[in-house]
Amino acid sequence: MVAYRSSMVERTDLPSRGRRERAIEDAGYNVFNLASRDVYVDLLTDSGTGTMSTDQWAALLGGDESYAGSESFEQLEESVRDVMGFPRIVPAHQGRGAENVLYGSLVSEGDVVLNNTHFDTTRAHVANQGAEPVDCPAPGAFDPDGEGDFRGNFSVDRGYEVVDRVGADRVPVVILTITNNSAAGQPVSVENTRRVREFADRIGATFVIDACRFAENAGFVSAREGEFEGDPIADIAREQLSYADALVMSGKKDGLSNAGGFVALREEDLHEQCRQRGILYEGFPTYGGMAGRDMAALAVGLREAVEEGYVEGRLERVRTLGNLLAERGVPVYTPTGGHAVYVDAGEVFPDIPPEAFPGQTFVCELYREGGVRCVELGSFAFPGADRPDLVRLAVPRRSYHREHFEHVADAAAAVTNRENVRGLEIVSEPSTPELRHFTAELRPR
């Protein structure tokens, strides 16, 4: 396992309980509205919140800020080719920008898009095109107490059921999200990836991998899938990604960077279509919403992400947080995924019905108790979806230490043992239900 030595530190302070009480009330009981200065341990997301390496900082300082023909773009393109095996990219400011570029090029009104489980922005981009997002999770994917090494897999049987119902001509895209963020960050096997490739070929669909956490997924494959036992993480990653026609990537996850993303493609015509859409929504094809320095840092981060020591250490940190929570009686989804620990808020608050948002209630209570910010991924974030009320504690990369995790676990245990907790009700919400959890405001019932 790789050992890190801190070369920069940031001072943090735990706000007083009175200050936390005022802050969450002023935020409309939505932690997205909290100021970062009011947060002690921030587990809201692992997207762009990690610590960059000294090599990334060195690359950042040498970024080429040319509008066209940037050398930093060439460095990023080369890293994507070497690490991920794709010859063409269209850069974007972050993952959702890449989703807009790709799905805006592939999806039309009336289409049906299949995914092992759509995450929030993916679901919203599909719906924004007038299409229907349909989840095809593996059986038991949403059972916090279930078993299985690859519970993030795509159910091909479910995929065929949907195709039989709507017709193959209405399914232009099949997406595989690795790891499966909405299903507790659970990994996807290479064997399942091959089956999804065959499924996409049979129905004539473009096969897209959402590769935000491709390196973490490869770490699980190395540990759990017999065919790949002992193989280098970098080799496994390239093998798994080799089955896709296109990738959507947020560089803020396994790119180990604070900004950026891209679409990676094989086919020249689709690449050109995405390039033109990227010019309209993101910027010129050799920067696409990123500064040159961001592309340079991302180019280095992609290579660091598939280093054996990094991946082993990353997965071990998440397991540590999960074990600390479980030891204190907090009900967590097991086994833990790659980037986060998921708490079963429905079990913590069995008397709070889904319409009173037990997950969001847990999120607010955890902030009140310990100044810890996390996110609900249940009935509040996914209205109308049949999902358990899970709360995600996402671990930023290379940022927090065991002492922070001990604090989080102690605070979560205190919330778990609390009685007479009321649920919440929505006061205001945006017109886009797929994204309401970002800006909606609530109040205690």
C-alpha positions in Angstrom: 0.0 0.0 0.0 1.3 3.5 -0.9 2.0 5.8 2.0 1.4 9.5 1.6 3.2 12.4 3.2 1.3 15.6 3.5 3.0 18.6 1.8 0.1 21.0 2.5 -2.4 21.3 5.3 -5.7 23.1 5.7 -7.0 24.1 9.1 -10.6 23.0 10.0 -12.7 23.7 13.0 -15.9 22.1 14.3 -18.6 24.8 14.5 -20.5 25.0 17.8 -23.7 23.1 18.1 -25.7 26.4 18.1 -24.0 27.5 14.9 -24.8 24.2 13.3 -28.4 24.4 14.4 -28.7 27.9 12.8 -26.8 26.8 9.7 -29.0 23.8 8.8 -32.2 25.8 9.4 -31.0 28.7 7.3 -30.1 26.1 4.6 -33.6 24.9 4.4 -32.6 21.5 5.8 -30.6 20.9 2.6 -26.9 20.4 3.1 -26.1 21.6 -0.5 -27.0 25.0 0.8 -24.5 25.0 3.6 -21.4 27.1 3.4 -18.2 25.0 3.5 -16.9 27.0 6.5 -19.8 25.5 8.5 -18.8 21.9 7.7 -16.2 20.0 9.7 -15.9 16.7 7.7 -17.3 17.0 4.2 -18.5 13.7 2.8 -21.1 15.2 0.4 -19.2 13.9 -2.6 -15.9 12.5 -3.8 -16.2 14.6 -7.0 -13.4 17.1 -7.3 -12.9 17.3 -3.6 -9.8 15.2 -3.2 -6.2 16.2 -2.8 -4.0 16.4 -5.9 -0.4 15.0 -5.9 2.7 17.1 -6.1 3.2 15.7 -9.7 -0.3 17.0 -10.6 0.5 20.4 -9.1 3.8 20.5 -11.1 1.9 19.7 -14.3 -0.7 22.3 -13.5 1.9 25.1 -13.3 3.1 24.1 -16.8 -0.4 24.1 -18.4 -0.6 25.4 -21.9 -3.5 28.0 -22.0 -3.7 28.3 -25.8 -7.2 28.5 -27.0 -6.5 26.1 -29.9 -3.9 23.4 -30.3 -3.1 23.3 -26.6 -0.2 21.0 -25.6 -2.0 20.2 -22.5 -4.9 18.7 -24.6 -2.3 16.5 -26.3 -1.1 15.3 -23.0 -4.6 14.5 -21.9 -5.4 12.7 -25.2 -2.3 10.6 -24.8 -3.2 9.6 -21.2 -6.7 8.6 -22.2 -5.2 6.5 -25.1 -2.6 4.9 -22.8 -4.7 4.3 -19.7 -8.2 3.7 -21.2 -7.5 2.6 -24.7 -9.6 5.2 -26.6 -8.1 7.1 -29.5 -10.4 10.1 -29.6 -11.7 12.5 -26.9 -14.0 15.5 -26.6 -13.1 17.4 -23.4 -15.7 19.0 -21.1 -15.8 21.1 -18.0 -16.9 18.1 -15.9 -18.8 14.8 -16.2 -22.3 16.3 -16.7 -20.9 18.4 -19.5 -19.6 15.2 -21.1 -23.0 13.6 -20.6 -24.7 16.5 -22.4 -22.3 16.2 -25.3 -22.7 12.4 -25.7 -26.3 11.8 -24.9 -27.3 14.9 -26.8 -25.7 13.3 -29.8 -27.1 9.8 -29.3 -30.6 10.2 -27.7 -33.8 11.6 -29.1 -37.3 12.1 -27.9 -39.2 8.8 -27.4 -36.1 6.7 -26.9 -35.5 4.4 -24.0 -32.0 4.3 -22.4 -31.0 1.4 -20.2 -28.4 1.5 -17.4 -27.5 -0.8 -14.6 -28.7 2.2 -12.5 -28.9 5.8 -13.7 -27.3 8.3 -11.4 -29.0 11.7 -10.9 -27.3 13.8 -13.7 -27.4 10.8 -16.1 -31.1 10.3 -15.5 -31.7 14.1 -16.0 -29.8 14.3 -19.3 -31.7 11.3 -20.7 -35.0 12.9 -19.6 -33.9 16.2 -21.0 -33.7 14.7 -24.4 -37.3 13.5 -24.1 -36.2 9.9 -23.5 -37.1 7.4 -20.8 -34.3 6.2 -18.4 -34.8 2.6 -17.3 -32.7 0.9 -14.6 -31.6 -2.7 -15.0 -29.9 -3.5 -11.7 -28.8 -7.0 -10.7 -31.3 -8.8 -8.4 -30.8 -7.8 -4.8 -28.7 -4.7 -5.7 -30.7 -2.5 -3.3 -30.8 -4.9 -0.4 -28.3 -3.5 2.2 -27.9 -7.0 3.7 -27.6 -8.9 0.5 -24.7 -10.9 -0.7 -22.5 -11.1 -3.9 -19.2 -9.8 -5.1 -20.6 -7.8 -8.0 -23.9 -6.4 -7.0 -23.4 -3.4 -9.3 -23.9 -5.6 -12.4 -26.3 -4.9 -15.2 -29.2 -7.4 -15.4 -29.2 -8.5 -19.0 -32.4 -10.4 -18.4 -34.1 -7.2 -17.4 -32.7 -5.5 -20.4 -34.2 -8.0 -22.7 -37.6 -7.6 -20.9 -37.5 -3.9 -21.7 -36.5 -4.5 -25.3 -39.3 -7.0 -25.7 -41.8 -4.4 -24.4 -40.7 -1.3 -26.3 -38.8 -2.7 -29.3 -35.1 -2.6 -30.1 -35.4 0.4 -32.4 -36.3 2.5 -29.4 -33.2 1.6 -27.4 -30.3 3.4 -29.0 -28.0 3.4 -26.0 -27.1 0.9 -23.2 -25.0 2.4 -20.3 -22.9 0.5 -17.8 -21.9 2.6 -14.7 -18.7 1.4 -13.0 -18.8 1.3 -10.1 -22.6 1.5 -9.7 -23.0 4.7 -7.7 -26.7 4.5 -7.1 -26.4 0.9 -6.0 -24.2 1.7 -3.1 -21.0 2.0 -5.2 -21.0 -1.7 -5.9 -18.6 -3.0 -8.6 -19.3 -4.5 -12.0 -17.5 -7.6 -13.2 -15.7 -7.9 -16.5 -17.8 -11.0 -17.3 -20.9 -8.8 -16.9 -19.4 -6.1 -19.1 -18.8 -8.7 -21.8 -22.5 -9.8 -21.6 -23.7 -6.2 -21.8 -21.5 -5.8 -24.9 -23.2 -8.8 -26.5 -26.6 -7.5 -25.5 -25.9 -4.1 -27.1 -24.7 -5.8 -30.3 -27.9 -7.9 -30.5 -30.2 -4.9 -30.3 -28.0 -2.6 -32.4 -27.3 -0.1 -29.5 -24.3 2.0 -28.7 -22.6 0.6 -25.6 -21.4 3.4 -23.2 -19.5 2.9 -20.0 -19.8 5.6 -17.4 -16.1 5.3 -16.3 -16.0 7.9 -13.5 -14.7 5.2 -11.0 -13.1 2.8 -13.5 -9.9 2.3 -11.5 -11.7 1.6 -8.2 -13.8 -1.0 -10.1 -10.7 -2.6 -11.5 -9.4 -2.9 -7.9 -12.5 -5.0 -7.0 -12.2 -7.1 -10.1 -8.6 -7.9 -9.2 -9.7 -9.0 -5.7 -12.9 -10.8 -6.6 -13.0 -12.1 -10.2 -10.9 -15.2 -10.5 -9.9 -14.7 -14.1 -8.0 -11.5 -13.2 -6.5 -12.5 -9.8 -3.1 -11.0 -9.5 -3.3 -9.0 -12.8 -2.2 -5.4 -12.8 -5.0 -2.8 -12.1 -4.0 -0.9 -15.3 -4.4 -4.0 -17.4 -7.8 -4.9 -15.9 -9.0 -1.3 -16.5 -8.1 -1.4 -20.1 -9.7 -4.8 -20.6 -13.0 -3.8 -19.1 -13.1 -0.5 -21.0 -12.2 -2.2 -24.2 -15.8 -3.5 -24.7 -17.4 -0.1 -24.9 -18.0 2.1 -27.9 -17.8 5.3 -25.9 -16.9 6.5 -22.4 -18.3 9.3 -20.3 -15.8 10.4 -17.7 -15.7 12.9 -14.9 -12.1 13.7 -14.2 -13.2 14.8 -10.7 -13.4 11.1 -9.6 -10.8 8.7 -10.9 -9.0 11.4 -12.8 -8.0 12.6 -9.3 -8.5 16.2 -10.3 -10.6 19.2 -9.1 -12.2 19.9 -12.5 -12.7 18.4 -15.9 -14.1 15.5 -17.9 -14.4 14.1 -21.4 -16.2 11.8 -23.8 -13.9 9.1 -25.2 -14.8 7.5 -28.5 -13.6 5.0 -31.1 -15.8 5.7 -34.1 -14.8 8.8 -36.2 -18.3 9.9 -37.2 -19.7 9.9 -33.7 -16.5 11.7 -32.5 -17.1 14.4 -35.1 -20.7 14.8 -34.0 -19.7 15.1 -30.4 -17.0 17.6 -31.3 -19.5 19.9 -32.9 -21.9 19.7 -30.0 -19.0 20.2 -27.7 -18.1 23.5 -29.4 -21.6 24.7 -28.9 -21.9 23.7 -25.2 -18.4 23.4 -23.8 -15.8 25.2 -25.9 -13.2 24.6 -28.6 -12.3 20.9 -29.1 -8.8 21.3 -27.6 -10.0 22.7 -24.3 -13.7 22.0 -23.9 -14.5 24.1 -20.8 -11.2 23.3 -19.1 -8.2 25.5 -18.6 -4.9 24.1 -19.9 -3.7 23.6 -16.4 -6.7 21.5 -15.6 -6.1 19.2 -18.6 -2.5 18.9 -17.6 -3.3 17.9 -14.0 -6.0 15.4 -15.3 -3.5 13.8 -17.7 -1.3 13.0 -14.7 -4.2 12.0 -12.4 -5.4 9.3 -14.9 -2.0 7.6 -14.8 -1.8 7.8 -11.0 -5.3 6.4 -10.6 -4.3 2.9 -11.9 -1.2 2.6 -9.7 -1.5 -0.5 -7.5 -0.7 1.2 -4.2 -3.1 4.1 -4.8 -6.1 1.8 -5.6 -5.4 -0.5 -2.7 -5.1 2.4 -0.3 -8.3 4.0 -1.7 -10.4 1.0 -1.2 -9.0 0.3 2.3 -9.8 3.8 3.5 -13.5 3.3 2.5 -13.6 -0.1 4.2 -12.1 1.5 7.4 -15.0 4.0 7.6 -17.5 1.3 6.9 -16.0 -0.9 9.6 -16.0 1.9 12.2 -19.7 2.7 11.5 -20.7 -1.0 11.7 -18.8 -1.5 15.0 -20.9 1.2 16.5 -24.2 -0.3 15.4 -24.8 2.0 12.4 -26.6 -0.1 9.7 -24.4 0.1 6.6 -24.7 -1.5 3.2 -22.2 -4.4 3.0 -19.8 -5.0 1.5 -18.8 -1.4 1.2 -18.2 0.0 -2.3 -15.3 1.8 -3.7 -15.9 5.5 -3.0 -18.4 5.7 -0.2 -20.2 4.0 2.6 -24.0 3.9 2.4 -26.1 4.0 5.6 -29.6 2.4 5.6 -31.6 5.3 7.0 -34.8 3.4 6.7 -33.5 1.0 9.3 -32.3 3.9 11.5 -35.7 5.6 11.4 -38.3 2.9 10.8 -41.1 5.1 12.0 -40.5 7.8 9.4 -42.3 6.9 6.2 -40.6 7.4 2.8 -42.7 10.5 2.1 -41.1 12.1 5.2 -37.7 11.4 3.8 -35.8 9.3 6.5 -32.6 9.6 4.5 -32.6 13.3 4.3 -33.6 13.4 8.0 -30.5 11.3 8.8 -28.4 13.7 6.7 -29.6 16.7 8.7 -29.2 15.0 12.0 -25.7 13.9 11.2 -24.8 17.5 10.4 -26.4 18.7 13.6 -24.6 16.1 15.7 -21.1 16.3 14.3 -20.8 18.9 11.5 -20.6 16.1 9.0 -22.1 16.7 5.5 -23.2 13.8 3.4 -26.0 13.2 0.8 -29.3 11.3 0.6 -29.8 8.9 -2.4 -33.3 7.7 -1.7 -36.9 9.0 -1.9 -35.8 12.6 -1.8 -33.1 12.5 -4.5 -35.0 10.0 -6.7 -38.7 10.8 -6.5 -40.9 8.0 -7.8 -38.0 5.5 -8.0 -38.3 2.2 -6.0 -35.1 2.5 -4.0 -34.2 2.2 -0.4 -33.5 5.3 1.7 -29.7 5.2 1.6 -27.4 7.9 2.7 -24.0 8.2 1.0 -20.9 9.1 2.9 -18.5 9.8 0.0 -14.8 9.8 0.9 -12.6 12.4 -0.9 -9.4 11.0 -2.2 -6.2 11.4 -0.2 -7.8 13.9 2.2 -9.1 12.6 5.5 -7.5 10.5 8.2 -8.7 7.9 10.7 -9.3 10.6 13.3 -11.9 12.1 11.0 -13.5 8.7 10.4 -13.7 8.1 14.1 -15.5 11.4 14.5 -17.9 10.6 11.7 -18.7 7.1 13.2 -19.3 8.5 16.7 -21.6 11.2 15.3 -23.5 8.6 13.2 -23.9 6.3 16.2 -25.4 9.1 18.3 -27.9 9.8 15.5 -28.7 6.1 15.2 -29.5 5.8 18.9 -31.7 9.0 18.9 -35.4 8.7 19.6 -38.4 10.8 18.6 -36.9 12.2 15.4 -39.3 13.9 13.1 -39.2 13.6 9.4 -39.2 16.5 6.8 -41.5 18.0 4.3 -40.7 19.9 1.1 -41.3 23.7 1.2 -40.0 24.5 -2.3 -38.5 22.5 -5.2 -37.4 23.1 -8.8 -39.4 22.2 -11.8 -36.9 19.4 -12.7 -37.7 16.6 -10.3 -34.6 14.5 -11.3 -32.4 17.2 -9.7 -34.6 18.5 -6.9 -32.2 17.4 -4.1 -29.6 20.0 -5.2 -31.8 23.1 -4.4 -35.1 22.1 -2.8 -35.8 23.4 0.7 -37.5 21.5 3.5 -38.7 21.9 7.1 -39.5 19.6 10.0 -42.9 18.0 9.9 
